[in-house]
Amino acid sequence: MRLLSLFSGCGGMDLGFEGNFDCLKRSINPRVHPDWIVHERGNWVSLTGTEFEIVFANDIREDAKVAWTNYFGHAYDNAEDLYHLGSIVDIVKKVKNGEYSFPEGIDVVTGGFPCQDFSRAGKRRGFNSQIDHLGHQVNDDTPTEETRGKLYMWMREVITLTSPKLFIAENVKGLVDLDDTKEIIERDFAEAGNGGYLVVPARVLYAPDYGVPQSRERVLFFGFNRGSLTEEAARALSMNPIPEEFDPYPPKTHGEGLIPFVTSQEALAGLTEPELSEDPAQRVYSKARYMGRSVQGQTEVKLHSVGPTIRSEHHGNIEFRRLSVEHGGTHEEELHAGLKERRLTVRECARIQTFPDNYEFILDKTAVHKGLSSSNAYKIIGNAVPPVLAFNVAKNIENKWNRYFG
């Protein structure tokens, strides 16, 4: 299935929909999905590929493109051409003006439209964002559809222009309890293609339920092209609840009644201290000082439970790998061994997000010149969808594709 990816970032959703990457063995429940693992290597496994093929990716961040093309360049000779740098607003305008065209035969459109205006960690302006589509402050008090909080409308434009069988949109949990934002977005998405899409009620997915060692919660929107659905699928997707055999939301693999959540300790196992590592992403970490418990990001990782949500807007205040005794550190064995207080490294954040170790976020001087510095590496990792979560979504859709579309 040909996939068009919007707001692609460094590629968490794309990697999950491609498959064929390494993850922790504990992230996969073999009793639920015995066919997902193609190779085991100690605590790691290689996952099977999928039937999805990325034919277009897009984001406004150059650092994200650097990381994406560096990784996907191993799979696609034309990775640099697949990733289109720029604002979705400008791209849609060029398409409508006949200056540009999207690839033909698109089956799926995915996109994690900007979340800052819906997040509980921000000012929660929602649709009234005062940031434009290029990331600049807007002085006009009257928001337009070109501001950051309305960019999902431009994803809707792409859906209308490409007529995929299915679209999947992703955002933060905070969107659900911000007035009637969720219902408005569902209604707006349903109007794509002149009302041609059946949008099932959005749900919040808890990442640990799918083998991700992180307390991340994300809302997903699924929209199905009414003209492509079978009659049986159209009926089933309109039911409440949706029958399991047609439910686009993947079944849980971890938690109560299944297998335990993956812990931070499991995710970080095997990583040496930064000064001993040969991995550039493990050698780099924020040097922001401890600022007291009242400031965000001043806690240490709890090793025996799931990790913290890896944030994008942390301003260097990424959580600590460990705190000192005087700052309330609890990792006694490590402290007794003389290991110093420090924040999470770039690689440790990537591990908690379930990116494989061969996904590189600290590259050569050329990449740094393009903006892929350590602080930006944290940002693009924090912006991403955990690949293992996306893989669960992709395989569930792949498995039910013929039920939906015949």
C-alpha positions in Angstrom: 0.0 0.0 0.0 1.4 3.4 -1.0 1.7 5.7 2.0 1.9 9.5 2.0 3.4 10.8 5.3 2.7 14.3 6.5 4.3 16.1 9.6 6.8 13.2 9.3 9.4 14.5 11.7 12.3 12.2 12.0 10.2 9.2 11.1 8.7 7.4 14.1 5.3 6.8 12.4 7.1 6.0 9.1 9.4 3.5 10.7 6.5 1.7 12.3 4.6 1.5 9.1 7.7 0.2 7.2 8.5 -2.4 9.9 11.7 -4.3 9.4 13.6 -2.8 12.4 15.0 -3.9 15.7 13.3 -3.5 19.1 13.5 -5.0 22.6 12.3 -8.6 22.7 10.0 -7.7 25.6 8.2 -5.1 23.5 6.6 -7.9 21.5 4.2 -10.3 23.1 4.7 -13.6 21.2 1.5 -15.1 22.5 -0.5 -12.2 20.8 1.7 -11.8 17.7 3.9 -14.9 17.2 4.5 -14.0 13.5 6.0 -10.5 14.1 9.5 -11.7 15.1 11.9 -12.8 12.3 15.1 -13.0 14.3 16.2 -13.0 18.0 19.5 -11.7 19.3 19.7 -11.8 23.1 17.2 -9.2 24.5 16.6 -7.8 21.0 14.5 -9.0 18.0 14.2 -8.0 14.4 10.6 -7.3 13.3 9.0 -8.4 10.1 8.3 -5.9 7.3 4.9 -4.6 6.3 3.0 -4.2 3.0 3.3 -0.4 3.3 5.6 1.7 1.1 6.4 5.3 1.8 6.2 7.3 -1.4 6.1 10.8 0.1 7.2 12.4 3.4 7.1 16.0 4.5 8.0 18.2 7.4 9.2 21.8 7.9 12.2 20.9 10.1 15.5 20.4 8.3 17.0 18.5 11.2 14.2 16.0 11.0 14.8 15.5 7.3 18.5 14.9 8.0 17.7 12.1 10.5 15.0 10.6 8.3 17.0 10.5 5.0 20.0 9.2 6.9 18.0 6.2 8.1 15.7 5.6 5.2 18.5 6.1 2.7 19.4 2.5 3.5 16.0 1.3 2.1 15.3 3.9 -0.6 17.9 5.1 -3.1 15.8 8.2 -3.6 15.2 9.0 0.2 16.4 12.5 -0.3 13.7 13.0 -3.0 11.0 11.3 -1.0 11.2 13.8 1.8 9.8 17.2 0.9 11.0 20.0 3.2 8.6 22.8 3.7 5.2 23.9 5.1 2.2 21.8 4.3 0.4 25.0 3.6 2.8 26.1 0.9 2.8 22.6 -0.7 -1.0 22.4 -0.9 -1.1 25.9 -2.4 1.4 24.8 -5.1 -0.6 21.7 -5.9 -3.8 23.8 -6.3 -1.9 26.3 -8.5 -0.7 23.4 -10.7 2.9 24.0 -9.8 3.3 20.7 -8.0 1.6 17.3 -7.8 1.4 14.5 -5.2 2.2 10.9 -6.2 -0.6 9.0 -7.7 -2.4 6.0 -6.3 -2.1 6.9 -2.6 -3.7 4.3 -0.3 -2.9 5.7 3.1 -2.2 9.2 4.4 -0.7 9.6 7.9 0.2 12.7 9.9 0.9 13.8 13.4 -0.3 17.4 13.0 1.3 19.9 15.4 0.3 19.3 19.1 1.8 22.3 21.0 -1.5 24.2 21.0 -3.4 21.2 22.4 -0.9 20.0 24.9 -1.4 20.3 28.7 2.2 21.3 28.9 1.6 24.5 26.8 -0.8 27.5 26.8 -3.6 25.3 25.2 -4.7 28.0 22.7 -6.1 25.2 20.5 -7.6 26.5 17.3 -6.7 30.1 18.5 -2.9 29.6 18.1 -0.8 32.7 17.6 1.9 30.8 15.8 1.7 30.5 12.0 2.5 27.5 9.8 6.1 28.5 9.6 6.6 28.7 13.3 6.5 32.5 13.6 4.5 34.6 16.1 1.2 36.0 14.7 0.3 39.5 16.0 -3.2 39.5 14.6 -5.7 38.4 17.3 -7.9 36.8 14.6 -6.6 33.3 13.9 -6.7 31.9 10.4 -6.4 28.4 9.0 -2.8 29.0 8.4 -1.9 29.1 12.1 -0.4 26.1 13.8 -3.6 25.0 15.7 -5.5 24.6 12.4 -2.9 22.7 10.3 -5.0 19.6 10.5 -7.2 21.4 8.0 -4.4 21.3 5.5 -4.0 17.6 6.1 -7.6 17.4 5.2 -6.8 19.3 2.0 -4.2 16.7 1.1 -6.7 13.9 1.8 -9.2 15.5 -0.5 -6.5 16.0 -3.2 -5.2 12.4 -3.0 -8.3 10.4 -2.1 -6.6 7.7 0.0 -8.6 4.7 1.2 -7.6 5.5 4.7 -6.1 8.3 6.7 -4.6 8.2 10.2 -4.0 11.4 12.2 -2.2 11.5 15.6 -2.0 14.1 18.4 -1.7 14.5 22.2 -4.2 13.3 24.7 -4.8 16.9 25.8 -6.7 17.5 22.7 -9.5 15.2 24.0 -10.4 17.3 27.0 -10.0 20.7 25.4 -13.6 21.9 25.1 -15.1 20.2 22.0 -11.9 20.1 20.0 -12.0 16.4 19.3 -15.5 16.5 18.0 -14.8 19.5 15.8 -11.7 17.8 14.3 -13.6 14.6 13.7 -16.4 16.5 11.9 -13.9 18.5 9.8 -12.0 15.4 8.8 -15.3 13.7 7.8 -15.8 16.5 5.3 -12.7 15.6 3.4 -13.5 14.7 -0.2 -16.8 16.5 0.0 -18.0 14.4 3.0 -16.5 11.2 1.6 -14.9 9.9 4.8 -16.2 7.8 7.7 -14.3 8.9 10.8 -14.5 6.5 13.7 -14.6 8.1 17.2 -11.0 9.0 18.2 -9.4 7.1 21.1 -6.4 7.6 23.4 -3.8 4.9 23.2 -1.5 4.3 26.2 1.9 3.5 24.8 2.9 0.9 27.6 -0.1 -1.2 26.5 1.9 -1.8 23.2 5.3 -2.6 24.6 6.6 1.0 24.7 8.5 1.7 28.0 7.1 5.2 28.3 4.0 6.7 29.9 3.0 8.3 26.6 -0.6 8.8 25.7 -1.7 9.7 22.2 -5.0 10.2 20.4 -5.6 8.6 17.0 -8.1 9.5 14.3 -9.0 7.0 11.6 -10.9 8.0 8.5 -12.1 5.5 5.8 -13.0 6.4 2.3 -16.7 5.6 2.0 -16.4 4.9 -1.7 -13.7 2.2 -1.1 -15.2 0.4 1.9 -17.1 -2.8 1.6 -20.8 -2.7 2.7 -20.0 -5.0 5.6 -17.0 -2.8 6.7 -19.1 0.4 6.4 -21.8 -1.1 8.7 -19.2 -2.4 11.2 -17.3 0.9 11.5 -20.5 2.7 12.2 -21.3 0.5 15.2 -20.5 1.3 18.8 -18.6 -0.6 19.8 -16.9 -1.6 16.5 -16.7 -5.4 16.2 -13.1 -6.5 17.0 -12.5 -7.9 13.5 -13.0 -4.4 12.0 -11.6 -2.3 14.8 -8.8 -0.1 13.5 -7.4 0.4 17.0 -4.8 -2.3 17.7 -5.4 -4.8 20.6 -3.3 -4.4 23.7 -0.2 -6.6 24.1 1.0 -5.7 27.6 -0.6 -4.9 30.9 -3.1 -6.7 33.1 -3.9 -10.2 31.9 -1.1 -10.1 29.3 2.6 -9.6 30.1 4.1 -6.9 32.2 4.9 -3.4 30.9 8.4 -2.9 29.6 10.5 -0.9 32.2 13.0 1.8 31.8 15.7 -0.5 33.1 15.0 -3.0 30.3 15.0 -0.2 27.7 18.4 1.2 28.9 20.1 -2.2 29.4 23.5 -2.5 27.8 24.2 1.2 27.4 27.5 2.3 29.0 28.0 5.7 30.6 28.6 8.5 28.0 32.3 8.8 28.6 32.7 5.1 27.8 30.5 4.9 24.8 31.4 4.9 21.1 27.9 5.8 20.1 27.7 9.5 19.4 24.1 9.7 20.5 25.0 8.1 23.9 27.9 10.4 24.4 25.7 13.5 24.3 23.4 14.7 27.0 22.0 18.0 28.3 24.2 19.8 30.9 21.3 21.8 32.2 21.7 22.0 36.0 19.2 20.7 38.6 16.6 23.4 39.2 14.5 21.9 42.0 11.4 19.8 42.0 9.0 22.6 41.1 10.5 22.9 37.6 9.5 20.4 34.9 12.1 17.7 34.0 13.9 17.6 37.4 13.0 14.0 38.3 15.1 10.9 37.6 13.9 7.9 35.6 12.2 5.2 37.6 14.1 2.2 36.5 11.5 -0.4 37.6 8.5 1.1 35.9 7.8 2.7 32.5 9.8 5.8 31.6 8.6 9.4 31.4 7.1 10.9 28.3 10.0 12.1 26.2 9.0 15.7 25.6 9.9 18.0 22.7 9.6 21.3 24.5 12.0 20.7 27.3 14.5 23.5 26.9 17.3 21.3 28.0 15.3 20.1 31.0 15.2 16.5 29.9 14.7 14.1 32.9 17.7 12.8 34.8 19.2 9.4 34.2 20.1 9.7 37.9 20.1 12.4 40.6 22.7 12.8 43.3 22.0 11.9 46.9 21.6 15.5 47.9 19.0 16.0 45.1 17.0 13.0 46.2 18.5 10.3 43.9 17.2 6.8 44.5 19.5 4.6 42.3 21.6 3.6 45.3 23.7 0.9 43.6 24.7 3.3 40.8 25.4 6.1 43.3 27.5 3.8 45.5 29.5 2.9 42.3 30.4 6.6 42.0 28.2 7.2 38.8 27.6 10.9 38.6 24.3 12.9 38.4 23.4 13.5 34.7 20.4 13.8 32.4 19.2 11.3 29.9 21.4 11.0 26.8 20.0 11.4 23.3 20.3 7.6 22.8 18.5 6.9 26.1 15.6 9.0 25.0 15.6 7.3 21.6 15.5 3.9 23.4 12.6 4.9 25.6 10.8 6.0 22.4 11.7 2.5 20.8 13.9 3.8 18.0 16.5 1.2 17.1 20.2 1.9 17.9 21.0 2.2 14.2 18.7 5.3 13.9 21.3 8.0 14.2 20.5 11.4 15.7 24.0 12.8 16.1 25.7 13.0 12.7 28.7 14.6 11.1 29.6 18.3 11.0 27.6 18.7 7.8 24.5 17.5 9.6 25.2 19.7 12.6 25.5 22.6 10.2 22.0 21.8 9.0 20.7 22.0 12.5 21.0 18.4 13.8 22.6 19.4 17.1 22.1 17.6 20.4 19.3 20.0 21.5 17.5 19.5 18.2 18.0 15.7 18.5 16.1 15.7 21.7 13.4 17.8 20.1 12.8 15.6 17.0 12.9 12.4 19.2 10.3 13.9 21.5 8.1 14.9 18.6 8.0 11.4 17.2 5.5 8.6 17.4 7.1 5.6 19.1 7.9 3.3 16.3 6.8 0.2 18.2 3.4 1.8 18.8 3.1 2.8 15.1 4.1 -0.8 14.1 1.1 -2.1 16.2 -1.2 0.3 14.4 0.3 -0.6 11.0 0.1 -4.4 11.4 -3.5 -4.2 12.7 -4.5 -2.2 9.6 -2.6 -4.5 7.3 -4.2 -7.6 8.8 -7.7 -6.1 8.2 -7.1 -4.4 4.9 -9.1 -6.9 2.8 -12.0 -6.8 5.3 -12.2 -3.1 4.9 -11.7 -2.7 1.2 -12.3 -6.1 -0.4 
